[in-house]
Amino acid sequence: MKNIVIAAGYATRLGELTRNYPKPLLKIGENTILGRMLDDIDTISDIDEHIIITNHKFASFFEEWKNEQHYTKPITIVDDKTETNETRLGAVCDLLYAMDKLVIDDDMLVVAADNLLFFSFREFVEFAKAKGTSCIMCHEQPSIEKLQRTGVVEVDGQMKVLGMEEKPLEPKSHWAVPPFYIYLRKDLQLVRGSVDNGCGKDAPGNLAHFMVDHTTMHAWPMSAGRFDIGSLDTYYEACELAKAGKI
């Protein structure tokens, strides 16, 4: 299984902090955002490679970071050749770019690079192996307002996904979808043909929505929370939590 990290965005909401530096490599305590995630994923025996997809503007930063790492699994940096937010490929097209460039023919754990997690991806991988299907994560979100700004899934009693909506005005459940996915090898042709068949390009949730409509998927309920670093406020809050030893 390949661990594919989508890290090609330009983090415009963090202003000067990320104008010339990639958000995943910002420090939270003694480690980076990305490092905290890989510290967990690298311990999963199913994972045999970390693939970081970034843009041309930030590729050299990731290469320098890579040279300082000592993970047990190799790290490959993929440069999508874009240099501005206006010319970005979008998360789905970045994934397809890496799949084609590296000729990926393996199960994939696909993750966004800007979250701190309070659970292990090992649980997610084991869930997907038990179900034998491609999978998404989900968590209960009581706020209707927040559900209206994210992907929302309906599931049955075995957590089989019955349907998914992006940013619904009237959410049909309280199961929100964070940007973490497992796409099995048997579904890669669907992934590769997604954009040509109408899948949106920008958000990783667009691909999940497309896949839900075209193959059997299950949703793993997160066993603990996450901290989404999407703004300066949330970044500084994470730094304070790390300083206090709470994360």
Buried (B, 14 or more C-beta within 10 A) or exposed (E): BBBBBBBBBBBEBBEEBBEEBBBBBBEBBEBBBBBBBBEEBBBBEBBEBBBBBBBBBBBEBBBEBBEEEEBEBEBBBBBBEBEEEEEBBBBBBBBBBBBEBBEBEBBBBBBBBBBBBEBBBBBBBBBBBEBEBBBBBBBEBEEEEEBBEBBBBBBEEEBBBEEBBBEBEEBBBBBBBBBBBBBBEEBBEBBBEBBEEEBBBBBBBBBBBBBBBBBEBBBBEBEEEBBBBBEBEBBEBBBEBBEEEEB
